[in-house]
């Protein structure tokens, strides 16, 4: 079996890569990293003008109707570009409504999400690393139309117009941010390209998704794949930055790339990352085509790739020597990106255990 990207998928990545390089080079990413809300409306509009705001939304609602693999390929390029903004939470919110919403709810929200005129996000995490649908404890009252309680690590909560909230029992509801019953406090996260916040719901009007219980696990799995793809992009960029540095930094009259120990280290970094690319490809493919394997491979991709990305980021800091950890270097953007990918939606250790259980071990 020849499992590779088709010409259209390669073109998709090339287009996004060119957009990111032109519209958001690293100096611009640093400005947004340091900005108050970490969001550039013009940059987001440009991304959505490419059709990326609704890449996985059905064509009937204004989207491109593509698959999770296509969405993940975009996520990989955004990871390698340290691209700031609400793409991750937005994609999962749209997927949640698409999988769990009624026809009326889809018509109400998906066209605006597809065009980017509305931004979506997810509110899943609670307490001490309680990310999974079976762990959610937030209660809805009055027939599920009011929500009271607390969520943490909500991506771009201050920017989003629509929040998909995970509820006790594994269900999901949509809350519109313009209601007065939301208290949003930004958290001091390390990766400021993807801001997170704590959100207090005080009787917030909610719109339950009829198929939310059935869809929540699928949305979680899609999130795991997107994190793996982002980690893949960030890790490979760490390798590239390290090679570039080794080819220009001189020591003892020669570039350090000539030193055998560093050659071995750079080769090991590449070997850690590149063979794992197919793991997230297959996990994304399974989401749409091999549903019986989807959850297990999503857990494996998240666990392995985010762990490897974190190790490669550490190795890249070493390869850059004295400037590797400094604010003036670009490497810290990718290091922090890898940290986000590793922690969000659960640790690699947790998802390795899930993969083993799902595999019947």
Residue, then its C-alpha position, 0 to 999 in steps of 0.5 A: x500500500x502506498x500511503x502518501x499525500x496526494x497532489x492536492x494535499x501537498x498543494x494545500x500545505x504549500x499554500x499555507x506555508x507560503x501564506x505563513x511565511x509572507x504574512x506572519x514571519x517570526x518577527x510578526x509572530x513575536x509581536x503577536x506573542x507579546x501583544x495583549x490578547x495574542x490575536x491579529x484579526x487581519x491575520x485571522x481574516x487572511x487565513x480564513x480567506x484561504x478557506x481554512x476556517x471551515x476546511x472540515x465543515x460540510x459544503x452545505x454550510x459554507x465549508x470545504x467539506x474536507x477530512x481530518x487529514x487535510x485539517x491536520x496537514x494545515x495544523x502541521x504547517x501552522x506548528x512549523x510556523x509558530x503561527x499564532x491565533x485561534x485555529x485549534x479551538x476554532x476547528x474543534x468547535x466547528x467539528x463538535x457542532x458538525x458532529x453533535x448539533x441539530x440541523x438548526x444549530x448547524x445552519x445557525x453557527x457553521x456558516x459563520x465559523x466557516x467564513x471566520x466571521x465568528x470564532x469558536x473554541x472549546x471548554x473541556x478541561x476541569x480541575x487537575x488534568x480532567x480533560x476527557x469526556x468521562x471525567x467532566x463534572x460541569x453540570x447543566x440545569x433547567x433542562x440543560x439550558x443553563x450552565x454553572x461552574x468552572x472550566x480552565x485552559x480554554x483556548x482564546x476564550x477572550x476572542x471566541x464568539x462561540x464556546x463548546x462546553x463539555x458537560x457531566x455525562x460526556x455531553x456538549x453545549x454551545x454558549x455564546x460569549x456575548x452573554x453576561x454570565x461569563x467571567x473570563x480570566x486569561x491564564x499565564x500560559x507559556x505558549x502565548x501564540x495560543x492563549x488560554x483562560x479560565x472561564x466561570x459560567x454563572x447561569x450561562x444560557x446554553x444550547x445543548x447539542x443533541x448528539x453531544x454525548x456520542x460526538x464528544x469522544x470523536x471531538x477529543x480524538x480529533x483534538x489529539x490528532x491536531x496536537x500531534x500534527x502541530x507537534x510534528x511541525x514544531x519538532x521538524x522546524x527545531x531540526x531545521x533551525x539546529x541544522x541552519x545554526x550548525x552550518x553558520x556557527x564557527x568554533x575553532x576556525x570551522x563551522x560546528x556542523x563539522x563536529x562529529x558529536x553534533x552531527x550525530x545529535x542532529x541525525x538523532x533529532x531527525x530520526x526521532x521525528x520524521x518516521x513518526x509523520x505517518x503516525x499522525x497521517x494514519x490517525x487522521x485517516x482512521x478518523x474518517x475511514x477506519x472508525x474502529x481504530x480511530x480512538x487508539x491511533x489518535x491516542x498513540x499519535x498524541x502520546x508519541x509525537x508530543x513526547x518526541x517534539x518535547x525531546x527534540x526541542x530540548x536537544x535543539x536548545x543544546x545544539x544552539x549552545x549558549x543562545x538556545x534558551x534566550x528570549x532573543x532566539x526563535x527557538x523558545x517559541x517552538x519549545x513552548x509550542x511543544x510544551x502546549x501540545x504535550x500537556x493539552x488534552x492529557x499527558x503522553x503517559x495518560x494516552x499511552x495507557x488509553x492506547x494500551x487499554x483500547x488495544x486490549x492489552 
